[in-house]
């Protein structure tokens, strides 16, 4: 990790860039805290896509969120002018894409840090089956390394997330109307994922829900609009007090649901990192992806359930079908294994 000049003045205006996705923005929060601590003003600006603005909008270390795209965000060139006009002393590029590098250069900042993704190692592992990783570095530590150019230091804590109070109130009302309140402990289950091979069979999520319901819990199936088919299938296999809340809430509302839960059971998705940021125990089912990419739950009570197959990892972010045709990485994981993992991670409640 590079070291900043100890005698150099602390920067007054710092911009961090991470366009998305959900999990990546949440995993950037340790770097946000560290950069703010290294900044003379104690706060930093953060640039992201408008869809992920709610994840950092209430963060106490963030002065201003620059958003682009979508209904609330600016166009890219308008955003570029805003970055230039910001007169930043330092820019920390946590995206490392052509657009983010352009914005960093355009800013005119004297100090610029860029995350090292390790694309070549990743390519060799997935395409050539050659593991050149050696030490496996979690993504937040890669982000912190990029921020070290301004003297930012790891505070030893995990990601964090600050839920809108109005969203929490809306969540409580919806849980009440769905019959999931009334003193019952609540388990959230997220059977969706962006790609088919990252989805553990939805009916097995239903089996896990039923097992928890038999122990006095209620179950909430969560996700976005695209996850509704998986959540509906899971709900069909759950017996007892359970509800499908997929597509009901915006991003901040989904965080509100998780914050009310004793446990999250999920696939390898951004909701896993949301649970970690909210200090909610998590069981994550991993199929085509592995810990090499650095996206395991970071500094949080969690268990990852996976199978040690020679064909893993088979892709960077999952695919629409199993390249081998057998899908053993997911089909070989039974509901009992996930329940056993949940028992290990679940914090006893009085």
Secondary structure by P-SEA (a helix, b strand, c coil): ccccccccccccbbbbbbcccaaaaaaaaaaaaaaaaacccccbbbbbcccccccccccccccbbbbccccccccaaaaaaaaaaccccbbbbccccaaaaaaaaaccccbbbbbbcaaaaaaaaaccccccccccccaaaaaaaaacccccccccccbbbbbcaaaaaaaaaaaaaacccccbbbbbbbcccccccccccaaaaaaaaaaaaaabbbbbbbbcccaaaaaaaaaaacccccccccccccaaaaaaaaaaccbbbbcccaaaaaaaaacccbbbbbcccccccccccccccbbbbbbbccccccccccccccccccccccccccaaaaaaaaaacccccc
